[in-house]
Amino acid sequence: MLNPEIFPAEILSMLQKHMANPKASTYSDSELTKLLRKYDPRAAKTTLLSDIPEGSVFDLNGRWFKKGKLQRTRVLCLEVKSKRQFLVPADVPVGHAQLSIF
C-alpha cells in the first residue's frame, strides 16, 4: 500500500518514517498530522486549538473547554462544566470557538 501510485512522494516518505516507529495515539505524530492536513480539502474550514488565543472557549466532542497554557505539544484546558483540567493536543480540530478579547 505504501507506493507512489497511491500517495504523493512527500506523504509516502513521512508514512514510511511513521510506520518504522508508530506513535500510540492519533495526534502524537504532529509532523504526519500537519502533512496530511495539507492535502485535506476540508482543512481550510477547520480551526485548530493552536490557532485560537489563550482564554478562548471552544467545543471539543460535545464538551466545552477554556484554553490554557501550552505545555510542549499539548494545551492545558479547563472543562467548563466539571472544572477539571485536561491536556489536549495543540493540533486537534475544535468547533465553535468563542475567542477571548483579553
Long-range contacts (C-beta under 8 A, 24 or more apart in sequence): 8-39, 10-35, 11-35, 11-36, 11-39, 27-89, 27-91, 27-92, 28-89, 30-73, 30-89, 30-90, 30-91, 33-91, 34-91, 37-91, 46-93, 47-93, 47-94, 47-95, 47-97, 48-90, 48-91, 48-92, 48-93, 48-94, 49-75, 49-77, 49-88, 49-89, 49-90, 49-91, 49-92, 49-93, 49-94, 50-75, 50-90, 50-91, 52-94, 52-97, 52-99, 53-99, 53-100, 54-100, 55-100, 55-102, 56-97, 56-98, 56-99, 56-100, 57-97, 57-98, 57-100, 58-94, 58-95, 58-96, 58-97, 58-98, 59-94, 59-95, 59-96, 59-97, 60-88, 60-92, 60-94, 60-95, 67-100
